Amino acid sequence: METIRIKQVDAFTDVPFGGNPAGVVTVADSLDEGQMQRIAREMNLSETAFVAPSDKADFKVRFFTPNSEVDLCGHATIGSFAALHDEGRLDPSRSVFTQETKAGVLEVERSSRDGRPVFTMTQAKPVLREVPVSREEVARLLRVDVSELIDVPPMASSTGLWWFVVGVKRLKVLQAMVPDLPAIRDFSEKHGLIGVIPFCLETLSPEASFHMRAFAPFVAIDEDPVCGTGNGSAGAYIGTHRLVDFGEEVDLVSEAGHEVQRPGRVFVSLKREGGEIVRVRVGGSAVTVLEGTMRL
């Protein structure tokens, strides 16, 4: 009987049971796609990451939700590199590593903040596109009054995965939001989206730049606590529409997960050239909370 070692790593937090949990298999060389999907279904987390050798990068990483493979996952990337760090598999003389993903070969930087390792991933170059939907339909998806939406039109935004990003004026409305998940699932399928990211520039912490939530029922994730690609897409949207003031570069802090009792913090860095956002980096800490053996 074949066995593998598997971990559960809480990403975008420095305390156990916060942030966003990811499954991580740091030695997945022998696993085929079907086994990876079954393991992800058994873990029943928003994503499980599988690390293997790569001839294009330092590591090859694949990401699976309980029901499908996705091109990229921010929090599972942070969790994977935190686990590799803990295992001593990251060269201590280096600070930048690369991962081969279905969204391309992307960099992950290891640094330190408050005495803890922080891992920051460069996401795919941001792309935004309009979605043919009225403000009234968006409001119905979120089950809020249309007057609660900011004046900037919602858009699809991708830094590796397509999310529909919607600005909300008031934090209390965002926190109390109970969206129409079946409608969001159908909307996501129709428009080629992972899900919907509502955000607000009003925050709980004075250190935070924006507050966000992530709903992705199309990939069997009703609410993702602290979403890396969602934060990247929201950051790209915020930067593109100049909702925060900055010159060529800015470092933002996102807060998320409070509504599902898994608070987390994400560092989002934007770089702009010629009025266009050309680079988005997303980072945070991670904590391993579970490690064991799974029999296949």
Buried (B, 14 or more C-beta within 10 A) or exposed (E): EEEBBBBBBBBBBBEEEBBBBBBBBBBBEEBEEEBBBBBBBBBEBBBBBBBBEBEEBBBBBBBBBBEEBBBBBBBBBBBBBBBBBBEEBBEEEEEEBBBBBEBBBBBBBBEEEEEEBBBBBBBBBBBBEEBEBEBEBBBBBBEBEEEBBBEBBBBBBBBBBBBBBBBBBEBEBBBEBEBBBEBBBBBBEEBEBBBBBBBBBBBEEEEBBBBBBBBBBBBBBBBBBBBBBBBBBBBBBBBBBEBBEEEEEBEBBBBBBBBBEBBBBBBBBBBBEEEEBBBBBBBBBBBBBEEEEBEE
